[in-house]
Amino acid sequence: MYLVCLYAENFRIFGAAPQKDGDEDASLSLDFGPATNVLVGENDSGKTAIIDAIRLCLLTTAADFYRITRDDFHVGPDGRAGSFKITCGFKGLTTEEQAVFLELLTTDDEGNVALYVTVKAELMDPLRPHRVAVTTRTGREGQGPALDGAARELLKATYLRPLRDAEAELRSGRGSRLSQILAGYPAMRAQGEDDFDEEEDSASTLVGILRRAERHISDNEAVRTARDDINAGYLQKFSIGSDVLRGEIGVAGDATLARALERLELTLFAGTGEGPGTAWVTTTPCSWRPNCSCSATAPSRPFC
């Protein structure tokens, strides 16, 4: 399946849909194709608002959390809107996908099946910008069953921040964005095996290499001296009875694939590429995620 449409009312720069004949339609109504879609526009034209609308509606696999605030509600001639609505529509569902989302699907008069996810947000207290009531339901108007559980998890998108933030986002660290991307890469599956051979001092997988590095770091004379000084001069003073407090210096407390990936970072080099004012939206699932069937590669799938 793929993201086929996005509707938004009273969200950021997008206003309300017409209530009667003659009213201006200030809402967002956007159609997508079944492959990579490119949004091109000047600053403050709504590109980021479109991406954030998809993030709010589908949620993302990233560890960060997007909090809806008062600033997300459209400000028009009559003041700030008290609520907004975002709808994402999916079509092209396979038989297996229809089975997974069976109770949540919408069927039109011609028998075409689609999945609509609608988020409605309402300001609870205008004086408290973070007091927002949010509901997520299915159906074009959000009148269907609530979206939760496995269905919610399967629809989560992978979000990469704008290129101006890419280098900072792809640095190493616990829960880093790069580690989340690489964790779903098929070639990484075999890297979780620990093949470190202490006798041969060899390793080929990431976990094995991490364990080998731990071994060499712990055997390093300077590290060993610093560790002994810390233990003897500081930590042992906090020991209670027979419980001796001691520490080890290393690059990973536990040699797992997650820890290995969190120590990787992507370094960017100058070269030709897309200029500013471009946003990418990929509407088809990528093969790195469960139940996906496309053959996309990472650089072409910033949002999938």
C-alpha positions in Angstrom: 0.0 0.0 0.0 1.1 3.6 -0.4 0.1 7.0 1.0 -2.3 8.4 -1.6 -3.6 11.6 -0.1 -3.3 14.1 2.8 -6.0 16.4 4.1 -5.5 19.0 6.8 -7.8 21.7 8.2 -6.8 24.5 10.6 -3.2 23.0 10.9 -0.4 25.6 10.9 -0.7 27.7 7.7 -3.6 25.7 6.3 -7.0 27.1 7.2 -10.6 25.8 7.2 -12.5 24.0 4.5 -15.4 25.9 3.0 -18.6 25.7 5.2 -21.0 27.0 2.5 -21.0 28.0 -1.1 -18.8 30.9 -1.9 -16.4 30.3 1.1 -12.7 30.2 0.3 -11.1 26.7 0.7 -7.9 27.4 2.8 -7.4 23.8 3.8 -4.8 21.4 2.4 -5.7 18.7 -0.1 -2.7 16.9 -1.5 -2.5 13.7 -3.6 0.6 11.5 -3.8 1.9 9.0 -6.3 2.9 5.4 -5.5 6.7 6.2 -5.5 8.9 9.1 -4.4 7.2 12.5 -4.2 9.1 15.8 -4.1 7.7 19.0 -2.5 9.4 22.1 -3.8 8.6 25.6 -2.5 9.9 28.7 -0.9 10.5 29.1 2.8 7.3 29.3 4.8 5.2 27.8 2.0 4.1 24.8 4.0 6.6 22.0 3.2 7.5 21.4 6.8 3.8 21.6 7.8 3.0 18.8 5.3 5.8 16.5 6.6 4.8 17.2 10.2 1.1 16.5 9.4 2.1 13.0 8.2 4.3 12.6 11.3 1.4 13.5 13.6 -1.1 11.2 11.8 1.1 8.1 11.5 3.7 8.6 14.3 7.3 7.6 13.6 9.7 4.9 14.6 12.1 7.4 16.1 12.5 7.7 19.9 11.7 11.4 19.9 8.2 12.6 20.7 6.2 15.3 18.9 4.1 17.4 21.2 1.1 19.3 19.8 1.1 22.9 21.0 -1.0 26.0 20.6 1.2 27.0 17.7 0.0 24.1 15.6 -3.5 25.6 15.4 -4.2 27.9 12.5 -4.5 31.6 13.1 -7.0 33.2 10.7 -8.8 36.6 10.4 -11.1 35.5 13.2 -8.3 34.4 15.6 -6.8 31.1 16.4 -8.7 27.9 15.6 -9.8 25.7 18.5 -9.3 22.4 16.7 -7.6 20.9 13.7 -8.0 17.7 11.7 -5.4 15.7 9.6 -6.3 12.7 7.5 -3.9 10.4 5.7 -5.3 8.0 3.1 -3.8 4.7 1.9 -4.6 2.7 -1.2 -3.2 -0.2 -3.1 -3.4 -2.6 -0.1 -2.4 -6.2 -0.8 -4.6 -9.1 0.3 -2.4 -9.5 3.4 -2.6 -5.9 4.3 -6.3 -5.9 3.9 -6.5 -8.8 6.3 -4.4 -6.9 8.9 -6.5 -3.8 8.7 -9.8 -5.5 7.9 -12.0 -3.8 10.6 -10.5 -0.4 9.8 -11.0 -0.2 6.0 -13.3 2.0 4.0 -15.0 0.7 0.9 -16.5 3.1 -1.7 -19.5 2.4 -3.9 -17.3 0.9 -6.6 -15.8 -1.6 -4.2 -12.4 0.1 -3.9 -10.7 -0.4 -0.5 -8.8 2.3 1.3 -7.5 3.0 4.8 -8.0 6.4 6.2 -6.3 7.6 9.5 -7.7 10.8 11.0 -6.2 12.8 13.8 -8.3 15.4 15.6 -6.8 17.8 18.1 -8.7 20.3 20.3 -7.3 23.0 22.6 -8.5 22.2 26.1 -7.3 25.4 27.7 -6.1 28.4 25.5 -4.0 29.6 28.4 -2.1 26.3 28.7 -0.5 25.7 25.3 0.3 22.0 26.0 -3.2 21.0 27.1 -4.5 19.4 23.9 -7.0 16.6 23.5 -6.0 14.3 20.7 -8.0 11.4 19.1 -6.9 9.1 16.3 -9.6 7.1 14.5 -10.1 5.6 11.1 -12.4 6.7 8.3 -12.4 9.7 6.0 -14.1 11.9 8.6 -12.6 10.1 11.6 -15.9 8.3 12.5 -14.5 4.8 12.3 -12.9 2.5 15.0 -9.9 3.9 17.0 -6.5 3.1 15.6 -4.3 1.4 18.3 -2.3 -1.7 19.0 -0.7 -3.6 16.2 -2.3 -1.4 13.5 -0.8 1.7 14.9 2.6 0.2 15.2 2.6 -1.1 11.6 1.7 2.3 10.2 4.6 4.1 11.9 6.8 6.0 9.4 10.5 6.5 9.3 11.3 10.2 9.5 14.7 11.9 8.7 15.0 15.5 9.6 15.8 18.2 7.0 19.2 18.1 5.3 20.4 21.1 7.3 20.2 19.0 10.5 21.3 15.7 8.9 24.9 15.7 10.1 23.9 16.3 13.7 21.1 13.7 13.5 23.4 11.0 12.1 26.0 11.2 14.8 26.7 8.4 17.2 24.9 8.1 20.5 22.4 6.1 22.4 19.2 5.7 20.4 20.8 7.6 17.5 18.8 8.1 14.3 21.5 6.3 12.2 21.4 3.2 14.6 17.6 3.0 14.1 17.9 3.1 10.3 20.7 0.5 10.2 18.9 -1.8 12.6 16.3 -2.4 9.9 18.9 -2.9 7.1 18.9 -6.5 5.9 22.7 -6.8 5.7 22.9 -6.0 9.4 20.9 -9.0 10.6 24.0 -11.3 10.7 26.1 -8.7 12.5 24.5 -9.5 15.8 26.5 -12.7 16.1 29.5 -12.7 18.4 32.3 -14.3 16.4 35.2 -12.9 18.5 38.0 -15.5 18.8 40.2 -14.7 21.8 42.9 -17.1 20.8 43.1 -15.9 17.2 42.3 -12.3 18.2 40.0 -12.0 15.2 36.4 -10.9 14.5 34.3 -10.0 11.5 30.8 -9.1 12.7 30.1 -5.8 14.4 29.4 -7.5 17.8 32.6 -9.5 17.5 34.6 -6.4 16.5 33.1 -4.5 19.5 34.1 -7.3 21.9 37.6 -7.4 20.4 37.9 -3.6 20.9 36.7 -4.0 24.5 39.4 -6.6 25.0 42.2 -4.4 23.6 41.0 -1.3 25.4 40.9 -3.1 28.8 44.4 -4.4 28.1 45.8 -1.0 27.3 48.3 0.1 29.9 47.0 3.7 30.2 43.4 2.6 30.5 44.4 -0.1 33.0 46.3 2.4 35.1 43.5 4.9 35.1 41.0 2.2 36.0 43.1 0.9 38.9 43.5 4.5 40.3 39.8 5.1 40.1 39.0 1.9 41.8 41.6 2.2 44.6 41.4 6.0 45.1 37.7 6.5 44.8 35.3 3.7 44.3 36.5 1.4 47.0 35.9 4.1 49.6 32.2 3.7 48.9 32.2 -0.1 49.4 29.9 -1.5 52.1 31.1 -4.6 53.9 32.1 -7.3 51.5 30.4 -5.5 48.6 33.4 -4.0 46.8 32.6 -1.3 44.4 34.7 -1.3 41.3 34.5 0.0 37.7 35.7 -0.9 34.2 36.5 1.5 31.4 35.3 0.5 27.9 33.3 1.5 24.9 30.2 -0.6 25.6 28.9 -2.0 28.8 27.1 -4.8 26.9 28.4 -6.0 23.5 25.2 -6.1 21.5 24.3 -5.1 18.0 22.3 -2.1 19.3 25.3 -0.8 21.2 27.6 -1.4 18.1 25.2 0.5 15.8 24.9 3.4 18.3 28.7 3.9 18.0 28.5 4.5 14.3 28.1 7.9 12.7 27.7 9.1 9.1 30.1 11.8 8.0 28.9 14.1 5.2 31.2 15.4 2.5 30.6 18.4 0.1 29.3 17.5 -3.3 26.5 18.0 -5.7 23.0 17.3 -4.5 19.5 18.7 -4.0 19.4 22.4 -3.2 17.4 24.1 -0.4 13.7 24.3 -0.7 13.1 20.6 -1.3 11.2 18.1 0.8 10.9 14.3 0.1 7.9 12.2 0.8 8.1 8.5 -0.1 4.6 7.0 0.0 5.5 3.3 -0.4 6.9 1.1 2.4 10.6 0.3 2.3 12.0 -3.2 2.4 13.9 -2.5 5.7 10.7 -2.6 7.6 8.5 -5.6 8.4 5.8 -6.5 5.9 7.3 -4.1 3.2 7.9 -5.3 -0.3 9.6 -2.4 -2.1 13.3 -2.4 -3.1 14.2 1.1 -2.0 17.5 2.3 -0.7 18.1 4.6 2.2 19.0 7.9 0.5 15.9 7.7 -1.6 13.5 6.9 1.3 13.6 9.7 3.8 10.0 9.2 4.7 8.5 5.7 4.1 
